[in-house]
Structure formats: structure tokens, C-alpha cells
Amino acid sequence: MDYFPIFCQLKDKPCLLVGGGEIAERKARLLMEAGAIISVIAPSFTEQFMQWHSEQKLNCITGVFTEDHLSSKWLVIAATDSEQVNQQVFQSATEKQIFCNVVDSPEQASFIMPSVIDRSPIVVAISSGGKAPVLARILREKIEQLLPNYLGTLAKLAGKLREEVKQRFSSISARRYFWEQFFADKSLQAEIEAQRDGGIEQRISALLSENQQSQGSVVLVGAGTGDAGLMTIKGLQQCQQADVVVYDRLVSDEVMALVRRDAQRIYVGKQAGFHCVPQDEINQILIKEAAAGKRVVRLKGGDPFIFGRGSEELEALIEHHIPFSVIPGITAASGCTTYAGIPLTHRDYAQSVRFITGHGKGLNEAEWQCIAQENQTLVFYMGLSKARYIQQMLLSQNMRTTMPIAIIEKGTLTTQKVIVGQLRQLAEMAETMESPALIIVGEVVTLNEKLQWFQSKSAK
């Protein structure tokens, strides 16, 4: 981070502006909007400056900058067309430990002026560190279009209501729930835009009486395959509103970085051969936290309803009358194969696809006969430790030894590793890979070399 972003309270604070031209005018407007007491020093001034001076909005001082002009100033802006003067201002301000901005010269400034989106008291500042000011302006214009004008009024109303909300709702969770409903309420926004004071008061009263969050809930969220960009918007929203997030080993650090910072995080990671937290205990954690009135997100890798035991957790919630909802995620079979350039179906190679758990309940011979049929793609979840058994069973059903296979390790992440080979090599290949990994069997694997697009640490 090249610059530490802060918002300065300049109301009634003496500030100095060096320069009396058009560029200095733009800086003067910003200082006036911030309520600063402005002194402007320059040999001459534009008509606008003289008008502001006559209106007592600022004080114009005709002359040449000296170090004495910095006395008692909180900050200074150098906006002249003389590099020598600007440098003098910067050096003098630095010696006195006063923040100084030099227009169009970020390397000579102790602070920079960002592009500002003003929805007071909501203020958004964008900076490129002086490296790409036009880009910062373009971003500001884009964000301007996204932020409605009523935001400022909404924020002011929230400020007036803070104490009342604090008294009415005893728990932090209940207060947070109220504020989320308050800021998202379309009826309130409509009343604000129409400037109907009576309607605003009625809607606020209704929200205060309606939004009593007496019972907690659980949202089962599919976190996808690891790449945080693959998480659904709805899932992201729930993660940013949760009081508690219960997550497992397959949820990547990148996804966890999207969780609301002050949410409680409970790790219940599980992996083959070692269960950090037994499933029954996970169920009890969900029940306990929701029963305490908290909004709980159960964050699971991939899709919670595909080999994720999500339904088992929901059955436990139903027994205890805990409200729940489910947000699907991108399952490993879809996400990992796509990032490996392997389509699950193809009209020339595979007209169907099977998802098979590698270490679930045993399959009988008839089922293996169906699995080993041609013109389909097989995806084995959690099958790395059972690779030799999978290989033996497929070969026992006369699947040819040269059938193309792939193993995808840590799919969709920058550490993704993909190896391809033939069925006769499956057990041997599996020994070189680490969990989590996915085994793909089928002719579609041959398309990997042609369709691969994701640059990672793939190996062939």
C-alpha cells in the first residue's frame, strides 16, 4: 500500500493553498466543501478567487510564499505553475511536519488528493497513487452511477436512530439485522426520494416494530471449488451478513477472506483418515449457534448437496426446528474439469456423466458394470486413496487399459496440478498427487491438451 487512506476532519481548521490559478481553484472548492478555513497566497488571482474573497469564503493574500505562511496550518496544497515554488512549499512543510500536497507531482507530496464521490456523510475516495489519475477518474464515474443520491439522507437518518436502535435491540446480532433491513428497504428509499417526511417516519416506525429477530437460522452455502471468483453472489452476501461461519478444509483461504471480518469462525475441517470434528458434533454446533439467535453460515466446499453431507446436517436442524436455506455452489466435477480443459460431455465422446464417491458405501458388481460402460465420463470424488481399487474394478468390467484418465489436484486454484494418462497407470499416478483431488475417466480427457486455458502449475 503506497499511501495510507485516511479521511481528515478539516472543518474550521486553518489550511494554506499556494497558487491563485484555475488548478488552485479546484483544490479550493474541495477545501471549502470540507469546511476548512482557507488562506491563499499568490502574486495574482483569478476572478473566481477574488469573488470568494469578497464573499469571505477564503482569504486571498497577494505576495510570494514564505515559510511564515505555514504557521498554525493543518495542511498545505501547492498548486502553482512553478516547480521551484512547489518544491519550496513541500520542503518547508516537511520540515514543519505539515502534510503537503503538490499538484501533479505525487513524488513531492506527503498526501495526495483522491477522486471523490460525495454522498455525505457517505464519502468514497479512489486513488491510483498518482500513477493513473485518469483511471481513477473513470472508476469514480462508474461508481457514481452505482450509488443513488438518497444514500446521504439514508446515512443521516441512521445516525439519528442509532441510540433508539441500541435501546430497542439488546443484542449486536439483532441490531445488525435491523440495520441490514433498514438500508435495503425499498419503501423507505422511495419515501426519501419523494421527500415525504411523513412517509419516512411511518416506514421507520414499521421497520422498528417489524424487524425483531427472535430466532437464529442456518444457511448452507456452497463455497465452490476454491477460486473465490466462482462463489455465487448470493453466497457472498450471506457470508458478509453471518454472525458465525462454520467451515471445512475444502474452503479456500481466498473464499474465507470474503467473510465478514468480525464474524465468529469455527473450523470443522475433515480429511481422509482424520476427522477434526465428528459429523454429529458439527450438527450440534449448528444447532447451538442458531438456537442462540445467531445467523449461521455453514460454508462447504463445492456444492453442499453433492457428496457434501449437507442434507444430513439439514435433517438435524429440522429435528430441532431451526430455520434453514440452501445456496448451491459450483461442484468440483464442473469447476475443476473446466479449469483443466476437460469437458464433462461431448457429442463424439460422452453423452452422459456419472459422479461417484471414491470412499463411500460399496458398489456391487452390477453397479460397476453400469459405471464401466462406454460413451460416458466418470468423475470420482475423494478417490485418491482408493485409486488402485477403482482401477481394478474398472478393468474387471473389461474397460480397456488405454482409457484416458486425468487427476486434478487443487482444481481452480493457482496451485492446480493436472496429470493425464491411461487407466493402467491410475494407481501409480495417484501416488504422485495430494488431496483434494478429482479422478476423471473417459475419452473427453483427450481434449485436455487442446482445450486447456488456465495457466497454473499443471504437469503433464
Wavefront OBJ file of the C-alpha trace (Angstrom):
o trace
v 0.000 0.000 0.000
v 1.768 3.142 -1.252
v -0.492 5.556 0.655
v -2.397 5.043 3.883
v -6.025 6.112 3.255
v -7.467 8.443 5.883
v -10.307 10.974 5.990
v -9.308 14.287 7.574
v -11.677 16.455 9.630
v -10.845 19.933 8.283
v -13.909 21.835 9.462
v -12.754 25.128 11.000
v -9.122 24.056 10.563
v -6.686 26.607 9.019
v -5.227 25.369 5.734
v -2.930 27.007 3.189
v -3.299 26.976 -0.588
v -0.324 28.257 -2.595
v -1.379 29.385 -6.066
v -4.126 31.550 -7.487
v -4.865 29.962 -10.876
v -7.504 27.619 -12.276
v -5.864 24.475 -10.883
v -5.788 26.043 -7.440
v -9.496 26.863 -7.835
v -10.354 23.149 -7.990
v -8.428 22.490 -4.793
v -10.051 25.479 -3.095
v -13.524 24.101 -3.859
v -12.654 20.815 -2.176
v -11.301 22.582 0.907
v -14.403 24.782 1.104
v -16.672 21.734 0.874
v -14.734 20.273 3.799
v -15.335 23.427 5.842
v -11.670 24.455 6.097
v -10.506 27.989 6.935
v -8.534 28.760 3.790
v -5.684 31.174 3.233
v -4.484 31.536 -0.375
v -1.083 33.044 -1.183
v -0.201 34.051 -4.781
v 1.144 37.026 -6.769
v -2.228 37.251 -8.577
v -5.646 35.613 -8.527
v -8.414 34.586 -10.903
v -11.734 36.407 -10.794
v -13.258 33.415 -9.009
v -10.772 33.702 -6.188
v -11.466 37.425 -5.837
v -15.210 36.702 -5.676
v -14.703 34.077 -2.972
v -12.534 36.572 -1.097
v -15.237 39.252 -1.269
v -17.777 36.693 -0.029
v -15.404 35.857 2.849
v -15.254 32.208 1.851
v -11.463 32.375 1.942
v -8.667 34.900 2.435
v -6.515 35.884 -0.541
v -3.014 37.165 0.302
v -1.168 38.842 -2.546
v 2.510 38.050 -2.406
v 5.181 35.360 -2.548
v 5.171 32.230 -0.393
v 7.432 32.185 2.636
v 7.852 29.701 5.436
v 5.962 32.050 7.774
v 2.719 31.383 5.866
v 2.748 27.826 7.276
v 2.294 28.972 10.845
v -0.586 27.130 12.618
v -1.684 25.373 9.408
v -3.000 21.827 9.433
v -2.140 21.094 5.827
v -0.946 22.863 2.706
v -1.505 22.427 -1.031
v 0.983 23.715 -3.598
v -0.806 24.439 -6.889
v 1.422 26.849 -8.803
v 2.908 26.519 -12.285
v 6.412 26.929 -10.827
v 8.258 23.728 -9.920
v 10.672 25.760 -7.846
v 7.902 27.289 -5.718
v 6.132 23.960 -5.357
v 9.387 22.349 -4.215
v 9.970 25.146 -1.718
v 6.490 24.682 -0.269
v 6.973 20.935 0.050
v 10.371 21.205 1.736
v 9.169 23.860 4.192
v 6.035 21.848 5.067
v 8.069 18.666 5.534
v 10.440 20.404 7.931
v 7.454 21.549 9.998
v 5.793 18.108 9.784
v 2.746 19.503 7.977
v 1.005 17.345 5.399
v 1.565 18.768 1.924
v 0.111 18.010 -1.487
v 1.893 19.143 -4.647
v -0.433 19.159 -7.641
v 0.577 16.740 -10.423
v 3.709 15.721 -8.517
v 2.911 12.815 -6.164
v 6.590 12.081 -5.572
v 6.858 15.514 -3.912
v 3.769 15.117 -1.739
v 3.156 13.680 1.702
v -0.524 13.224 0.833
v -2.456 13.019 -2.409
v -5.935 14.151 -3.417
v -8.156 11.214 -4.454
v -11.109 11.223 -6.785
v -14.102 11.735 -4.506
v -17.694 10.510 -4.640
v -19.696 12.628 -2.219
v -22.915 11.291 -0.733
v -22.288 12.997 2.603
v -21.918 11.603 5.139
v -21.019 8.712 2.835
v -17.786 9.546 1.019
v -15.895 7.266 -1.356
v -12.302 8.110 -2.299
v -10.364 6.489 -5.156
v -6.649 6.862 -5.730
v -4.062 5.406 -8.076
v -1.199 6.837 -6.037
v -0.692 9.463 -8.697
v 0.234 6.837 -11.298
v -3.009 6.797 -13.289
v -5.269 9.749 -12.361
v -7.398 9.321 -15.497
v -8.129 5.714 -14.495
v -9.105 6.881 -11.010
v -11.490 9.383 -12.584
v -13.031 6.696 -14.824
v -13.563 4.453 -11.807
v -15.152 7.335 -9.928
v -17.584 7.905 -12.792
v -18.526 4.217 -12.823
v -19.121 4.126 -9.069
v -21.062 7.404 -9.233
v -23.599 5.627 -11.425
v -23.981 2.819 -8.883
v -24.581 4.973 -5.810
v -28.038 6.592 -5.621
v -28.367 10.168 -4.405
v -30.555 9.176 -1.433
v -27.609 7.416 0.291
v -26.574 10.558 2.140
v -30.044 11.102 3.589
v -30.289 7.433 4.493
v -26.987 7.616 6.381
v -28.091 10.751 8.256
v -31.309 9.030 9.293
v -29.273 6.097 10.546
v -27.169 8.446 12.635
v -30.274 9.860 14.327
v -31.648 6.375 15.002
v -28.515 4.801 16.487
v -29.388 5.307 20.141
v -33.017 4.253 19.697
v -31.973 1.086 17.866
v -29.388 0.327 20.540
v -32.028 0.591 23.266
v -34.665 -1.386 21.366
v -32.399 -4.272 20.306
v -30.252 -5.671 23.095
v -28.001 -7.984 21.075
v -25.443 -6.984 18.462
v -26.873 -9.619 16.119
v -30.385 -8.145 16.353
v -29.093 -4.621 15.757
v -27.098 -5.739 12.752
v -30.149 -7.499 11.358
v -32.230 -4.332 11.756
v -29.659 -2.166 10.001
v -29.374 -4.564 7.075
v -33.147 -4.428 6.625
v -33.152 -0.651 7.102
v -30.574 0.044 4.386
v -32.176 -2.418 1.947
v -35.790 -1.307 2.395
v -37.189 -0.203 -0.980
v -40.221 1.526 0.521
v -38.040 3.715 2.725
v -35.830 4.587 -0.247
v -38.894 5.603 -2.254
v -40.125 7.878 0.546
v -36.697 9.536 0.779
v -36.508 10.131 -2.967
v -40.012 11.642 -2.910
v -39.003 13.784 0.109
v -42.099 12.742 2.054
v -41.156 13.321 5.691
v -44.355 11.740 6.989
v -43.857 8.648 4.880
v -40.259 8.347 6.040
v -41.279 8.436 9.692
v -44.031 5.862 9.163
v -41.720 3.475 7.348
v -39.029 3.761 10.026
v -41.618 3.045 12.723
v -42.743 -0.015 10.803
v -39.190 -1.291 10.444
v -38.521 -0.823 14.153
v -41.581 -2.862 15.055
v -41.285 -5.500 12.319
v -37.639 -6.432 12.489
v -37.462 -8.355 15.723
v -35.039 -11.187 15.062
v -36.002 -13.635 17.780
v -34.724 -16.842 16.197
v -31.450 -17.766 14.589
v -31.091 -19.602 11.315
v -28.617 -21.596 9.247
v -27.727 -21.016 5.612
v -25.952 -23.880 3.888
v -23.638 -22.248 1.348
v -21.650 -23.942 -1.387
v -18.246 -22.247 -1.491
v -17.324 -23.642 -4.884
v -14.041 -25.253 -5.820
v -11.556 -22.768 -4.364
v -11.334 -19.828 -6.737
v -13.138 -17.087 -4.798
v -14.464 -15.633 -8.053
v -16.573 -18.744 -8.579
v -18.626 -18.204 -5.447
v -22.183 -17.061 -6.136
v -23.239 -13.506 -5.322
v -25.956 -14.817 -3.027
v -23.445 -16.961 -1.171
v -21.117 -13.981 -0.796
v -23.948 -11.868 0.610
v -24.702 -14.480 3.250
v -21.032 -14.735 4.237
v -20.901 -10.985 4.731
v -24.029 -10.988 6.918
v -23.290 -14.020 9.083
v -22.671 -13.924 12.828
v -20.988 -17.330 12.726
v -19.304 -19.166 9.846
v -18.699 -22.900 10.198
v -16.291 -24.053 7.502
v -14.258 -27.087 6.479
v -10.907 -27.918 4.894
v -12.103 -27.596 1.314
v -12.985 -23.910 1.735
v -10.012 -21.939 0.411
v -8.286 -19.044 2.154
v -9.381 -16.827 -0.746
v -13.043 -17.594 -0.023
v -12.605 -17.120 3.726
v -11.150 -13.674 3.043
v -14.622 -12.672 1.809
v -16.284 -13.484 5.142
v -17.324 -10.558 7.318
v -14.285 -9.680 9.399
v -15.940 -9.706 12.806
v -17.892 -12.922 12.250
v -17.024 -15.831 14.528
v -15.215 -18.548 12.569
v -15.444 -22.197 13.568
v -13.193 -24.639 11.728
v -14.512 -28.193 11.430
v -12.099 -29.393 8.767
v -12.191 -33.001 7.764
v -9.894 -35.045 5.574
v -9.452 -38.696 4.677
v -8.302 -40.715 7.692
v -8.642 -37.807 10.119
v -11.811 -36.097 11.249
v -11.084 -32.883 13.095
v -14.702 -32.621 14.258
v -17.133 -35.584 14.020
v -20.256 -35.010 11.935
v -22.567 -35.294 14.949
v -20.591 -32.582 16.697
v -20.797 -30.342 13.612
v -24.567 -30.776 13.691
v -24.634 -29.775 17.344
v -22.524 -26.673 16.657
v -25.027 -25.521 14.034
v -27.963 -26.163 16.341
v -26.344 -24.459 19.334
v -25.321 -21.290 17.474
v -28.672 -20.910 15.707
v -30.595 -21.561 18.923
v -28.679 -18.639 20.452
v -30.328 -16.357 17.884
v -27.344 -16.132 15.547
v -27.278 -16.222 11.775
v -25.064 -19.149 10.933
v -23.465 -19.871 7.587
v -22.344 -23.449 7.061
v -19.738 -22.998 4.361
v -18.919 -26.173 2.462
v -16.540 -26.767 -0.428
v -18.129 -27.347 -3.817
v -21.894 -27.901 -3.682
v -23.352 -28.926 -0.295
v -25.749 -31.437 -1.866
v -23.114 -33.312 -3.895
v -21.130 -35.617 -1.582
v -21.138 -32.841 0.994
v -23.404 -34.400 3.651
v -25.359 -31.161 3.596
v -28.677 -32.979 3.681
v -27.643 -34.810 6.856
v -26.947 -31.504 8.571
v -30.302 -30.134 7.487
v -32.088 -33.194 8.840
v -30.563 -32.447 12.244
v -31.753 -28.825 12.013
v -35.280 -29.948 11.155
v -35.405 -32.108 14.286
v -34.689 -29.001 16.372
v -36.985 -26.698 14.367
v -34.115 -24.485 13.177
v -34.972 -22.422 10.049
v -32.590 -23.019 7.149
v -31.981 -22.308 3.490
v -29.511 -23.605 0.915
v -27.373 -21.780 -1.640
v -25.783 -24.128 -4.192
v -22.175 -23.876 -5.267
v -20.079 -24.984 -8.218
v -19.243 -28.620 -7.632
v -15.730 -29.964 -8.150
v -16.703 -32.043 -11.184
v -17.770 -28.910 -13.046
v -15.249 -26.370 -11.764
v -12.098 -28.484 -11.754
v -12.638 -30.147 -15.132
v -13.427 -26.798 -16.741
v -10.192 -25.276 -15.405
v -8.346 -28.363 -16.669
v -9.812 -28.022 -20.174
v -11.786 -31.274 -19.906
v -15.475 -31.073 -20.896
v -17.706 -33.457 -18.991
v -19.745 -34.250 -22.101
v -19.016 -34.162 -25.819
v -21.232 -35.434 -28.614
v -18.371 -37.528 -30.067
v -17.099 -38.993 -26.790
v -19.563 -38.858 -23.901
v -23.328 -38.496 -23.840
v -23.622 -38.795 -20.054
v -21.614 -38.212 -16.903
v -21.513 -40.018 -13.560
v -20.456 -38.550 -10.210
v -19.120 -41.307 -7.938
v -17.819 -41.070 -4.384
v -14.437 -42.741 -4.091
v -14.737 -43.823 -0.455
v -18.446 -44.079 0.170
v -20.589 -47.173 0.590
v -19.530 -50.160 -1.547
v -20.861 -50.749 -5.043
v -21.914 -54.199 -6.236
v -20.768 -55.827 -9.461
v -23.891 -54.819 -11.391
v -23.311 -51.208 -10.490
v -19.686 -51.398 -11.615
v -20.914 -52.856 -14.935
v -23.025 -49.735 -15.461
v -20.171 -47.471 -14.402
v -17.764 -49.104 -16.854
v -19.980 -48.605 -19.914
v -18.572 -46.635 -22.832
v -19.560 -43.168 -24.091
v -19.725 -41.605 -20.653
v -17.478 -39.633 -18.328
v -16.710 -40.860 -14.835
v -15.836 -38.415 -12.063
v -14.576 -39.928 -8.814
v -14.720 -37.624 -5.805
v -12.360 -38.288 -2.872
v -10.962 -41.298 -4.716
v -7.227 -40.729 -4.415
v -6.709 -43.285 -1.625
v -8.896 -45.806 -3.486
v -7.301 -45.297 -6.909
v -5.927 -48.847 -7.110
v -9.322 -50.327 -6.202
v -11.088 -48.107 -8.770
v -8.580 -49.174 -11.408
v -9.062 -52.887 -10.602
v -12.860 -52.682 -10.662
v -12.979 -50.850 -13.996
v -10.532 -53.300 -15.581
v -12.549 -56.222 -14.196
v -15.512 -54.937 -16.225
v -13.420 -55.028 -19.407
v -12.753 -51.293 -19.637
v -9.682 -51.057 -21.833
v -6.341 -50.397 -20.218
v -5.700 -47.425 -22.530
v -8.820 -45.497 -21.474
v -7.727 -41.839 -20.954
v -7.707 -40.642 -17.355
v -6.803 -37.432 -15.533
v -6.185 -36.490 -11.933
v -6.797 -32.875 -10.943
v -5.254 -31.655 -7.692
v -6.444 -28.424 -6.036
v -8.555 -27.553 -9.060
v -9.260 -23.875 -9.939
v -6.539 -22.605 -7.582
v -3.225 -21.167 -8.754
v -1.639 -24.309 -7.299
v -3.762 -26.547 -9.533
v -1.927 -29.597 -10.864
v -3.222 -31.782 -13.699
v -1.745 -35.068 -14.895
v -3.152 -37.249 -17.666
v -2.507 -40.871 -18.570
v -4.225 -44.190 -19.148
v -6.311 -46.417 -16.899
v -3.457 -48.898 -16.475
v -1.448 -46.082 -14.846
v -4.105 -44.818 -12.440
v -2.779 -46.322 -9.187
v 0.762 -45.256 -9.998
v -0.300 -41.700 -10.910
v -2.370 -41.323 -7.746
v 0.731 -41.842 -5.600
v 2.196 -38.601 -7.002
v -0.832 -36.450 -6.156
v -2.215 -34.929 -2.966
v -5.758 -34.413 -1.703
v -8.080 -32.768 -2.542
v -8.028 -34.343 -5.969
v -10.520 -35.497 -8.591
v -10.188 -38.530 -10.869
v -11.637 -38.261 -14.389
v -12.084 -41.336 -16.605
v -13.250 -41.092 -20.209
v -12.414 -40.137 -23.783
v -13.100 -36.454 -23.005
v -9.721 -36.364 -21.239
v -8.052 -36.384 -24.668
v -9.354 -32.859 -25.198
v -7.267 -31.539 -22.323
v -4.222 -30.759 -24.445
v -6.303 -28.808 -26.951
v -8.677 -27.013 -24.578
v -6.505 -26.218 -21.590
v -6.643 -22.489 -20.887
v -5.934 -21.980 -17.191
v -2.256 -21.347 -16.588
v -1.213 -22.930 -13.319
v 1.351 -25.384 -12.028
v -0.115 -28.114 -14.245
v 2.141 -31.031 -15.092
v 1.820 -33.471 -17.934
l 1 2 3 4 5 6 7 8 9 10 11 12 13 14 15 16 17 18 19 20 21 22 23 24 25 26 27 28 29 30 31 32 33 34 35 36 37 38 39 40 41 42 43 44 45 46 47 48 49 50 51 52 53 54 55 56 57 58 59 60 61 62 63 64 65 66 67 68 69 70 71 72 73 74 75 76 77 78 79 80 81 82 83 84 85 86 87 88 89 90 91 92 93 94 95 96 97 98 99 100 101 102 103 104 105 106 107 108 109 110 111 112 113 114 115 116 117 118 119 120 121 122 123 124 125 126 127 128 129 130 131 132 133 134 135 136 137 138 139 140 141 142 143 144 145 146 147 148 149 150 151 152 153 154 155 156 157 158 159 160 161 162 163 164 165 166 167 168 169 170 171 172 173 174 175 176 177 178 179 180 181 182 183 184 185 186 187 188 189 190 191 192 193 194 195 196 197 198 199 200 201 202 203 204 205 206 207 208 209 210 211 212 213 214 215 216 217 218 219 220 221 222 223 224 225 226 227 228 229 230 231 232 233 234 235 236 237 238 239 240 241 242 243 244 245 246 247 248 249 250 251 252 253 254 255 256 257 258 259 260 261 262 263 264 265 266 267 268 269 270 271 272 273 274 275 276 277 278 279 280 281 282 283 284 285 286 287 288 289 290 291 292 293 294 295 296 297 298 299 300 301 302 303 304 305 306 307 308 309 310 311 312 313 314 315 316 317 318 319 320 321 322 323 324 325 326 327 328 329 330 331 332 333 334 335 336 337 338 339 340 341 342 343 344 345 346 347 348 349 350 351 352 353 354 355 356 357 358 359 360 361 362 363 364 365 366 367 368 369 370 371 372 373 374 375 376 377 378 379 380 381 382 383 384 385 386 387 388 389 390 391 392 393 394 395 396 397 398 399 400 401 402 403 404 405 406 407 408 409 410 411 412 413 414 415 416 417 418 419 420 421 422 423 424 425 426 427 428 429 430 431 432 433 434 435 436 437 438 439 440 441 442 443 444 445 446 447 448 449 450 451 452 453 454 455 456 457 458 459 460
